[in-house]
């Protein structure tokens, strides 16, 4: 799918820093939404401010001797804070001495830390905002079901899939990435695009009277999320994927997918990506057996393509960072 924005991998490719390039490679391998995301520079080092489009301007037909009126209210001011996450990898000298390839063993441990960090960032992209240092994610912004009256005015849209089991529900997200839609943020004035790697030297560490030679590496990432258009994300909430509920929830999900697609502005329809947890994809497969097919790509399989499925006219991307069948009821 063609897009007109910079991903994290594309943004950092030209930095000339192989350590950051390797870290970003691990991030893209282990995530789905974070791998797809648009990244732009925030307006500040700790926050991002801007004007969010909520509707198109209004116009009026006028007579030859009649003046027009200024259109107001189709944009709103917003501010989003950036978050910061860090991970520390430690290597003990004696543990590496018994490894066949000490540097390879240390590098594998560091990659595990980066993978864990990436998954935490993607989870924050979905649910973040409650803990110190986090940025506000997508789902906390879509915390109530949109009424028919609210659909007539600018609002974040959450559609109800009619599930009722509090704590056992799932979500599907329709996301449009781009600097005029949904975008991740990197801090301003920072040449490393918000990713810092600090490698320490061997030093003596004392624990309970015992001494060790230890070398630490710090991985630090600063990022955030901004929604530049109120139609750039649509949430389908309250999806019950339990076996006894599939007969009601899956037809309702099919209806909501088409409804959400029709609500998207025309320029967003060809750019939207649909993210779902594994329980939803499995539920669709169980109920619509012959209509859910894994997608194959000729020539080569793009990163993260495994797990993409086609359902009717839609492509669903499995994202494992969802709280699978564990979300609360959205009222």
N, C-alpha and C positions, 0 to 999 in steps of 0.2 A: 504494500500500500504506500503510495507516495505521500510525503508530508513536507511541510515548508518550515520546519523548526529544527532546532539543534537538540539532540539527545545528550545525555551526560558523556557518553563515549565519544561523540563527535566534538563536544565542547572541550574535552581534555586532550584530544588526540594531538593538537598542535602545541601543547605546552612544552614539549621536549623533555619531559620528566618520566623516565621509564617506570619509576616506582609508582607514580600516580596512575599511569597507563595500566599497569598490572593490577592495581587495586580496582580500578573501574572495570576491567575485564572480569574479575571475580564477581563484582556487583551485578553486571549484566547477565552472567551465567546463572546466578542464583535467584533472580527476581523476574517478575513478569511486568507489573505496572511500572516499577521504577526503571526498567529497561526501556519501556515505550515512551516514558515521560519527556515532555518538553522542559528544558531548563533555560531560565533567563536570569540576568543579574537583577538583584533586588535594588530598591531605591536607597537602601541603607545597609549597614553592616549587621544590624539586629532586627530590622523590620522592613516591610515593603508596603508602600502606600500608593493608591491609584484610584482611578475612576472605573467602576464596574458597569458594563452595559446591562440595563434591565429591560429595555424595549427600544424600538426605533422612534425617532422623533415624529411628532404629529405635524400635519400640514393642513391647509385649508384652501378651498376654492374661493376666489375673490373676484369682485367686479372690477372694471377698469379704473374706477375712482375709489377703490377700497384698499386699505393697507392690510398687511398680514400681521400675525402675532408670533412672538418668539416661542419656540417649543422648549419647554423645560421638563425636568423630571424623568428623562429617559436614561440618566446615569446616576450612580450613587457613589459617594466616597467610601473607601474601605481601607482597613489596615490589617496586615497579617504579620505576626511575629515569626522570626526564624527560630529553629531549635538547634541544639548541639548535642552530639552523641560521641562517645569515645570508647575505645576498646584497647586493652593492654595485653600484649603477648609477652610472655616471659620464657626465657631459655636458660636452663641450668647446665653448667659446664659438664658435670659428670654424667648427666642423662644423655647429652649429645655425644660423649666419648664412646658410648657403647653402640651408637647408631652407625650402620655401614656408611652412610653419607650424612654427616652432621648438619651441613648447611641445607641439604634437601629436607631433612627432618624438621629443622627450624622453619624453613619456608612453608612447609605443609601446615605447621601449627599456625603460622601467621595468616595463611589463606583461610583457615577455619575461623579465625577471629574476624576477618573481613566479611566472610559469608554470613556469619552471625550478625554483624553490624548491619549489613545490607538488608537482611530479613527484618531486623528491628525497625529500620527506616521505612521499609515498605508497610509494615504493620502500623507505624505511626501515620503514614500517608492515608491509611484507611480509618484508624480509630484514635489517633493521637490528640492530646490536649489536656489530659488529666494530670499527668506527672510533670514534675519540675524539669525544665529544659526541653520539653517536647513542643513541636508546632501543632497547630490545630489541623486534624485530618478531615477527610471528606465526610464520613458518616455522621460525626457530631453536628455538622451543618445541616443535615437532612434528618432532623429529629422528630418530625411529626408528619402525619399523612396529609397530603394536600387535598383540600376540599374542592368541589366544583366551582365554588365562588372564588377561591384563591387562584384557580387556574386562569381566571379572567384578568388577573393583575400580575405584575412581575413578582415572582417568588421562586425559591428553590423548590423543585418538584420531587415529591416522594409518592410513589404509587403503592397502593395496598394490595398484597397478594392474598389477603384474608386468612393467613395463619393465626392461630390463637394460643399456641403453646409457648408461654413466656420462658425464655432461656433456651429454646430449642429451635430457633428459626435462622434463616439465612437471608442474604442480600445478593442482588445482581446490580451492577453499576454500568450505566452507559456513560462513557467518558470521551470527550473530544479534547485532544491535546493541541496546544498551540499558544502562542503569546497573546492571542485574542480570545483564548478559551480557558483551558485548565493548564496550569504551568507549575513546575517546581522552581524553587528559587536558590540561587547561590549568592553569598554576601557581596556587596559592592566593595570595590577597591581591593579585592583579594585576588591575586594573580593565579592562585592554585585552585580557583573555582570552589572553594569551601572544603577541599580535602587536604589534610595535613598529615604527613608521615614523619615521625621523629624517632630515629634509631639511636639507642643508647649504647654505651661501651660496657665492657665487662667490669663489674664492680663486686665488692664483697658485701653480701647481705647476711645479717645475723637474725636467726629465728630461734627463740627458746634456748639461747646460749650456743647454738650451732651455726657455723659459718658456711656460706655457699658462694660460689662465683655465679653471678646471674647477669643476663643481658636482657633489657626490656625494649620493646618497640611500641610506640603509641600511634594508634590510628584515630584521627579526629575528623568528623564531618559536620559541617554546618549547612542546613538547608531549611526550606519551608515550602508552603503551598499557597497558591493564590488562584481564585476562580474569577476570571475577568469577564465572564458572561454568565447570567443566571440560567442559561440553557446549556451550559457546557458540561454539566453532569445531571443525570436523572437517576434516581435510586428506585429500585423495586424492592420493597421491604416485606417482612412477615411471610417468607417462603417456608412452608413446612415440607421437609423432605423425608419425613418418616414414611415407611412403606404403606401404612394404613391411610395416609392422607394424599398419596400421589394422584388418586382419581379426581380430586378436587383442585389440588395445588398446581399440578402441571398444566391443565387446560387454562387455569387462571394466569399462569406465568406466560403462556403463549399469547394470550390476549393482551397482557401488560407489555410484552416486548413490542408488539405491533403498535400499541397505544403510545408507548414512549417514543418509538421511532417517528410516529406522525407528529409528535409535539416538538421535535427538533427543527430548528430553522433549516431551510433548504441547503445553505452552505455548509452545515454540519453533518448532513446525512451521509455523505460519502467519506467522512473522516472519523465517524464514531467507532469506538472500540467497546466491546461488551465483555466485562469481566465477571466471572462466576466462580464460586467455590466448587470443590469436587463433588460435594453432596448434591448440588443442583444439577450438574452435568450427569451424574449417575442417575438421578431421579428422572431427568428427561429421557435418558437412554432406556430406563426400565419401562416408562410409560409409552414413549414413542420409539419403539425399538428400531424400526427401519428408517427413521427420519433423523437419527443422530449418527453422523459419520465422522470419523477422524479425518482431518485434512492432510493430504499429501502434497508435497511441493516437488515439482520436477527440477532436476538438476542438482539442487542442494536443499537441505532443510535449514531454514533460518534459525538463529538463536531463539530458543523457547518455543519453536513451532510445535514441538511435541506436546500434546495436551490440547491443542486447538481442535475444536469440533465445529461442524456445520449442522445447524438445526433450521430446517426450512431455508429461508433466505439469509439467515443470520450466522455470523461466525462468533463463537463464544471462546474466550481465552480463559483457561483455568488458572486461577491465582490462589496459591496455597497459603497466602497470608491472611485470608479471610478467617474469622472466627467461625469455623465450619459447623453449621447446625447448633450454634451456641449463643445466638444473639437474643436480646430481649425484645419484647413486643413493642412495636412503634404504634402509638395511638394518634 
